[in-house]
Amino acid sequence: MCYLLGMAATRKDPGLAAVLSLIVPGVGQIYNGDFLRGIFWLIVTPGFWIGTGGVFGWVCHVIAAWTAHRRANWHNYRLPLGLPAS
């Protein structure tokens, strides 16, 4: 995705991505350049908070943080190989 937007590919900090998504699910994904995944989490998380009366909303925070961390590591792995970031 970064190459399509003309942005330079840079290393992503997995810890920062995870913390951002733990606080606000979707922000870590957007930091990683995964805009559609970020929008998904921004929409789904409030639905879980409201739909379950606050019982399972925290689950979205944890899963979003884990996936943001994983995707940042995946992104960093692909950079030295010269592969597209998306």
N, C-alpha and C positions, 0 to 999 in steps of 0.2 A: 504494500500500500504506500509506503514512504516513497518508493521510486516513482509511482504514478503521480504523486502530488509534487514531485520535484524537491522533496526534502532529503537532506543527507541522512544516511542510515547511521545511527549512533547506538552505542551500548545503552541498555536499560538497566536500572538498578532494581533487581527483584524484590529487595526488602522494601524499597519505597513504593513500588507497585502494590505489594501486599498490604502495606499500612494504609495507602490511599483507598484501596478497595475495602479494607476492614472498616474504615470510618464511613465512607460513602461508596457502596457497591457500584461499580461501573467506572469510577474515576481512575482506578489503577489500569483498567483495560484501555481507557482513552489515552492515558500516559504511555502505554505500550504501543499505541497506534492502531489498536483494534477498536475502531469507532463503533461499528455495529454491535460488537459484543458489549461494549460499554453502555450503549443505549438499551440493549436488552436487559442488563442488570438494573439500570436506572428505572425501568418500567416494571420488571418482575418483583423487585424487592418490596416496594410499597404495597403491591398486591398481596404478598405473603404476610406482611405486617397487618394489613387490614383484614384480609380474608381469614386469617387464623386467630384474630384477636390478640396479636402480639406474641403468640406462642412460637411460631416457626420463622419469624422475621430474622432472628439472629442467625439462623442457618444460612440464609442468603449471604449475609456478611462474611461468614467463614468460608463458604464455597467460592464466593467472588474473590476473596483475598488469596485463596489457594490457587485458583485458575490464573489470576494476574501474576503471581509469583512464577508459576510454571511457564506461562507464555513469555515472560521477560527472559527466563533462562533459555527457552527455545529460540527466541529472537537473537540473543547473544551468541548462541551456538552457530546459527546460520551466517552471521556476519563474516567471519574469517573464510568461510567457504565460498563467498561471493554469490550466495543464493538470495533470491528475493526475500524480503522481510515478511511478506504476507503469505 
